């Protein structure tokens, strides 16, 4: 059974940084697409960043380019989202998602999801 467990969310001031982690278990392979999504109250879930199966393609939403970095450590079965220069509009529940196919930033493309971690950016 594939499981994803996010951690690292919290309350941070504008301009601060957080690093989200997603512990992945249950895959038979190290090769899977991984992505971070977020959902703010009253808004649709949006793709923040994703990493292809072979790590050769990275996607970032325009709103986070230059501030967020996605990475993975296969030895630790963990995917990270480093978030710098946080803004109030980054406040949301952040979810990691995974799929065995090489997919993009659309939520419907991902089969496996974590429960989410809250990120709140205050001024």
C-alpha positions as CSV (number, residue, x, y, z in Angstrom):
1,X,0.0,0.0,0.0
2,X,1.4,3.4,-1.0
3,X,1.4,6.0,1.7
4,X,2.5,9.6,1.7
5,X,3.0,11.6,4.9
6,X,3.7,15.3,4.8
7,X,5.4,17.3,7.6
8,X,7.1,20.6,8.1
9,X,4.2,22.9,7.9
10,X,3.6,25.7,10.4
11,X,3.3,29.4,11.0
12,X,5.9,31.6,9.5
13,X,6.3,35.4,8.9
14,X,6.3,37.0,5.5
15,X,9.8,36.6,4.0
16,X,10.5,33.5,6.0
17,X,11.3,29.9,4.9
18,X,9.9,26.5,5.5
19,X,10.9,23.1,4.2
20,X,8.1,20.6,3.7
21,X,8.9,16.9,3.7
22,X,6.9,14.0,2.2
23,X,7.8,10.5,3.4
24,X,6.8,8.0,0.7
25,X,6.3,4.3,1.3
26,X,4.9,1.3,-0.5
27,X,6.2,1.9,-4.0
28,X,8.0,-1.1,-5.6
29,X,10.3,1.3,-7.4
30,X,12.2,4.5,-6.8
31,X,10.9,5.8,-10.1
32,X,7.7,7.7,-9.7
33,X,6.5,11.2,-10.3
34,X,6.0,13.4,-7.3
35,X,4.3,16.7,-6.9
36,X,3.3,19.3,-4.4
37,X,-0.1,20.9,-4.5
38,X,-1.8,23.5,-2.3
39,X,-5.3,24.5,-1.6
40,X,-6.3,27.7,0.1
41,X,-9.8,28.2,1.6
42,X,-12.4,28.6,-1.1
43,X,-10.0,28.0,-3.9
44,X,-9.2,25.0,-6.2
45,X,-6.3,22.8,-5.6
46,X,-3.3,24.0,-7.6
47,X,-0.1,22.4,-8.7
48,X,2.9,24.1,-7.1
49,X,5.8,21.9,-8.3
50,X,6.3,18.5,-9.7
51,X,9.2,16.2,-10.5
52,X,9.2,13.7,-13.2
53,X,9.9,10.0,-12.8
54,X,13.6,10.3,-13.8
55,X,14.0,13.7,-12.1
56,X,14.8,15.3,-15.5
57,X,11.8,17.5,-15.6
58,X,10.8,20.0,-12.9
59,X,7.7,22.1,-13.0
60,X,7.0,25.2,-10.9
61,X,3.9,27.3,-10.9
62,X,4.7,30.9,-12.0
63,X,3.7,32.1,-8.6
64,X,6.5,30.2,-6.9
65,X,9.3,30.2,-9.5
66,X,12.6,31.4,-8.0
67,X,11.3,30.9,-4.4
68,X,10.4,27.2,-4.1
69,X,12.6,24.2,-4.9
70,X,11.5,20.5,-5.2
71,X,13.9,17.7,-4.6
72,X,14.0,14.1,-3.5
73,X,16.2,11.8,-1.6
74,X,15.6,8.2,-2.7
75,X,17.7,6.8,0.1
76,X,15.3,8.3,2.6
77,X,12.2,7.9,0.5
78,X,11.5,11.5,1.1
79,X,10.6,14.4,-1.2
80,X,11.1,18.0,-0.1
81,X,9.7,21.4,-1.0
82,X,12.0,24.2,0.1
83,X,10.0,27.4,0.3
84,X,11.8,30.7,0.6
85,X,10.6,34.3,0.6
86,X,7.2,33.2,1.7
87,X,4.2,35.5,1.0
88,X,0.8,35.7,2.6
89,X,-0.7,34.3,-0.6
90,X,1.3,31.1,0.0
91,X,-1.0,30.3,2.9
92,X,-2.7,27.0,2.2
93,X,-2.8,23.3,3.0
94,X,0.0,21.7,1.1
95,X,-0.3,18.1,-0.2
96,X,2.2,15.8,-1.8
97,X,1.1,13.4,-4.5
98,X,2.7,10.6,-6.4
99,X,2.1,8.5,-9.4
100,X,4.0,5.7,-11.2
101,X,3.6,7.5,-14.6
102,X,5.4,10.6,-15.6
103,X,2.8,13.2,-15.2
104,X,2.4,17.0,-14.9
105,X,0.8,19.5,-12.5
106,X,-2.8,18.5,-12.8
107,X,-4.3,17.0,-9.6
108,X,-6.4,14.4,-11.5
109,X,-3.1,12.8,-12.9
110,X,-2.0,11.6,-9.4
111,X,-3.2,8.4,-7.9
112,X,-1.7,8.7,-4.4
113,X,-2.1,11.6,-2.0
114,X,-1.0,12.6,1.5
115,X,-3.3,14.1,4.1
116,X,-1.8,17.6,3.8
117,X,0.1,20.0,6.1
118,X,-1.0,23.5,6.9
119,X,1.3,26.5,6.0
120,X,0.3,29.8,7.3
121,X,2.2,33.0,6.4
122,X,1.5,36.0,8.5
123,X,2.6,39.6,8.3
